[in-house]
Amino acid sequence: MSRRTEPMPGTTDLFAPDTDLWRFIEARAHEVFGLYGYGELRTPIFERTDVFLHSIGDDTDIVQKEMYTFEDRGGRSLTLRPEGTAGVLRAVANAGIGQGEERRVYYLGPMFRGERPAAGRRRQFHQIGVENIGRVAPAIDVECIAMMRHFFAAVGLEGGRLLINSRGVAEDRQLISSALREYFAPRIEAMCEDCQRRLKVNVARILDCKQPSCRTVIEAAPAIPELLGENSRAFFSEVCDGLAALDIEFEVDPRLIRGLDYYVHTVWELAYEGIGAQNSIAGGGRYEICPPGFKEPVPGVGFALGVERLLLALEDARALPSFDTGIDVYLVSLGSEAMHANQRLASALRACGCRVLMDLEGRGMKAQLRQANRLEARFALIRGGDELARGIVVCRDMRAATQEEMAADAATTEMAVRLDHG
Ligand code: HAM
């Protein structure tokens, strides 16, 4: 492997059968989200930078350190999407959404963050996300979390810890900030440089710091739910009651604020132990985002999961599905006339759904059978001049290592029946 052919750090080439796994996971997303009336939305991979700047939050790690931002030839500042929600809100606003209307959309695709690559932390990673846009009710948040659980069950992943919290609304922020400032100010010397800056500009952001030395201070900080006003408290307890009513297990993490600043009210994360330090498989919450040019923020709730982390968790739980990647039939041809006849047979077999490969280079019989073996073909159908003259093919069962003759014009039906493609 030469360094010049390796993908950039934090990015990956995906070959089959890994791509089969990805398609399996994506198929479950289409199925499950469809059951809740969500439709797929595909937004561009890059957007004008301002789509992300203010919605994600100027003081977040994503905006401060991680965005892939560049100028195009026209001097416009563009950014590779670091997450899906901001672009989805822009797209929905652009398509038009009236006051009080609801939009249910989901998306799948690559996101980009310039983070230090590690297990479960990629620079190009893939999210599957869902957004319920336009309406505000605790039961919508509950349905969204239930749908997330439904999706994980559908891909075969049980367990994990669901952590939830509330960030309150704008009116609660004053009280939350001053309580946090009062707590952190005398302790800030022992904290990292970022936290020292956050104390001045956006104190709640400190709660999201991942530095181990800061974590010990953060763990004793005031609990946010206790600082909420009456309305936010009621909203949060309706969400908790709604989850309990659906028997969805959760833990309140009173210092969870998540890495994005658009959240209001409910926030949650699904943490899965056993996949290393990056153990958050999915995260989401309720938000208010003001798309560029909009005067009023648009409300919504949603979540996104990281496909790479989900795969790590499935692997850890030994729940990775396996796929039959072998081929069904390998056609062995001796001579160009047989090759032509086999090309026609290959078409007929493929039309019945059989996976068929054949030699196209006129190699010898031994080499062709070796290839059939290597490809784990279930059957080899062999013919040369003699078989052509007699209107037959020799069918070799590659597992049983037995051989029989079969009428050439019955071969397609016979194979389809034996392979259950009939
Ligand atoms: P997030 O927590 O930043 O939320 O990302 C969601 C998920 O994406 C994470 O739980 C993780 O599985 C995956 N992820 C994030 N960064 C990386 C990375 N560098 N490498 C691998 N996987 C990663 C959001 O992005 C919000 N937009 C979620 C949301 C939707 N909130 C409301 N609606």
Boltz pocket constraint, residues with backbone or C-beta under 6 A from the ligand:
constraints:
  - pocket:
      binder: B
      contacts: [[A, 82], [A, 83], [A, 84], [A, 85], [A, 113], [A, 115], [A, 120], [A, 121], [A, 122], [A, 123], [A, 125], [A, 126], [A, 127], [A, 129], [A, 130], [A, 131], [A, 259], [A, 260], [A, 270], [A, 280], [A, 281], [A, 282], [A, 283], [A, 284], [A, 285], [A, 286], [A, 287], [A, 301], [A, 302], [A, 303], [A, 304], [A, 305], [A, 306], [A, 307], [A, 308], [A, 309]]
      max_distance: 6.0
